[in-house]
Amino acid sequence: MKNAVYLILLFSFNVFAQLQWHPLPTAPTNGANGQRFDDVFFLTDTLGWALNGSLATVYKTTDGGVTWVQQLNETALGANYYFRNIEFLTPDIGFVGTLTNNKFFKTIDGGATWSLVTNIFPQPRAICGLDAVGTSTVYGCGDYFGPAFIVKSTDSGATWQYINMSAYATGLVEIMFLDENVGFVSGSGNTGGVILKTTDGGATWTEIYNTGLAGEYVWKLQTLQGNSNIMFGSVESVSPNLGKFIKSTNGGVSWVSKSVPDTDIQAVGFITENHGWMGGHHTGFLETFDAGDTWTTMNIGSNLNRIFIINDNLAYASGTTVYKFSDESLGTNDFQEADRVPLKATVQPNPITDKLNLTIEFNDLDNLVIELYDNLGRRLKRLKVDTIESVGRKNYSFDFPYPSGIYYVNLHSNTGRQSIKVIK
């Protein structure tokens, strides 16, 4: 009997040891310059979609990422877009949210064809988060640059309701519902990153968490499979602060916050209460086995935005490419990871005197939030929210009535955040 138990334990250990993250060698290309897949979504173990942000392209797989078919791209649309997220209610009905030109797309044939959603009033400028729940209800939220809002459909996207959320937040980026009525939305508020909860389908909301540092975002949310009382979140911060991992074991009533060794933390995904991963623009997979007390760099992945957990033995993630967590032997084909390429931004002169003069080179249509922070990472002022409608150089100039010292200019665009150290 002892030998039988030993063999069972050894077999279980070997199976577990084989589970690991790999870049999918057959994943569609992401282009150059660190462009990333902003989202990945799976309805089953094998049926899923991946969405590239700046290339504005959607791909579908029916075999767990072995093969991919391109379904939607900005060339066919004849315009310049940034795709942020993708979500499906059924194998046929799905949605794509963008950060560009008030555009929101729907498919009713599994992604073969797409049409614009035009019957939301007011029409949201951008959609950062999507969540399909039940058989016909879908929620969306936006956006990181504001204003904060939620859209809702209970008839598979035939009609929509617009909910103004400016009383609760300045920008929303993630939405997650447990059923048609109970859900959470997260983003940023005037005093910090926030999580809000509703129990009546979005009619009323209560703030259940605030990071307490203006400029931070609660970027992603997850509940543990089989136990929705256990919740996880990622907090994207600003230099010189570190990002954070947050966890609740009582459905969001109380939260524990722990630092993560990077600033731009976005992706979060856990398969047990203690074992999970995080990542962001400048990291690969960071792994923890002790609920975030310690983190190990796995040297796999880069530019991560979404970790999509299917079960304890299977997950997908989006970043520089599409990644898969499984016990399969997946070749890499010498895949090269790539970090995000920041905006080309300069402050001249630096040190500054009475004016902050900023020049940015834009290679694409974009959205931009310019904020000023002190040397402790406390936000002093939101200087500008701008919509970038053409490629090229743009100049900004701001009065700088602040005492001598070290400051950080933070730039938040569709492709990420960066900080420029300035001295007065």
Secondary structure, 3 states (H helix, E strand, C coil): CHHHHHHHHHHHHHHHHHCEEEECCCCCCCCCCCCCEEEEEECCCCCEEEEECCCCEEEEECCCCCCCEEEEEHHHHCCCCCEEEEEECCCCCEEEEECCCCCEEEECCCCCCCEECCCCCCCCCCCCEEEEECCCEEEEEECCCCCCEEEEECCCCCCCEEEECCCCCCEEEEEEECCCCCEEEEEECCCCEEEEEECCCCCCCEEEEECCCCCCEEEEEEEECCEEEEEEEEEECCCCCCEEEEEECCCCCCCEEEEECCCCEEEEEECCCCCEEEEECCCCCEEECCCCCCCEECCCCCCCCEEEEEECCEEEEECCCEEEEECCCCCCCCCCCCCCCCCEEEECCCCCCCEEEEEEEECCCEEEEEEEEECCCCEEEEEEEEEECCCEEEEEEEECCCCCCEEEEEEEECCEEEEEEEEC
